[in-house]
């Protein structure tokens, strides 16, 4: 689930650049490591370093790919399969619509605060923005959070985020909307360069019990 708080806007911008040159197609790959697995404000890695890799294909605004991580200490190895379409206009407005499937082949899922069983699920994500600012809406459509009450996950669960960039700094304000339980978190990041970044994350409302300020160091590099 790594890309749900950061990459939706970035993918929209990337897809927009591709859409501006329809004949262009690109295959890209990357590998990365982080001091822990941060997901929507939650430390799913329990402070354990996470290794990840990504392989993607994009052409004329369309993109598809797979991302994998070792970092979820409760659900086990994770693979994200995704596909979408995005476009950026000359005015600076952009949009992106994508489908993400999260697969945990080595585990049955996990709980957050003893209640929400994530498990395997599918999200539809819509992102719209202008310039460096983006709003993203995440709607589960299948799996543990996609309308199966027996799993213990609320049918009404959604996630929203607003993100922005200023130079090397970026920030994301995200809210979990789960039938009256609406924890909100703030992530602030600094990109030292194209490879190394630092992130502080803290819940700012409806904080989970025992929540502390989280600090994550991430390093990634392209495979060429």
Secondary structure as GFF3:
##gff-version 3
##sequence-region A 1 224
A	DSSP	three_ten_helix	2	4	.	.	.	ID=ss1
A	DSSP	alpha_helix	7	19	.	.	.	ID=ss2
A	DSSP	beta_strand	25	34	.	.	.	ID=ss3
A	DSSP	beta_strand	38	39	.	.	.	ID=ss4
A	DSSP	beta_strand	42	43	.	.	.	ID=ss5
A	DSSP	beta_strand	50	59	.	.	.	ID=ss6
A	DSSP	beta_strand	62	69	.	.	.	ID=ss7
A	DSSP	beta_strand	78	88	.	.	.	ID=ss8
A	DSSP	beta_strand	93	103	.	.	.	ID=ss9
A	DSSP	beta_strand	111	112	.	.	.	ID=ss10
A	DSSP	beta_strand	116	117	.	.	.	ID=ss11
A	DSSP	beta_strand	121	130	.	.	.	ID=ss12
A	DSSP	beta_strand	133	143	.	.	.	ID=ss13
A	DSSP	three_ten_helix	149	151	.	.	.	ID=ss14
A	DSSP	beta_strand	158	166	.	.	.	ID=ss15
A	DSSP	beta_strand	169	177	.	.	.	ID=ss16
A	DSSP	beta_strand	184	191	.	.	.	ID=ss17
A	DSSP	beta_strand	196	205	.	.	.	ID=ss18
A	DSSP	beta_strand	214	222	.	.	.	ID=ss19
###
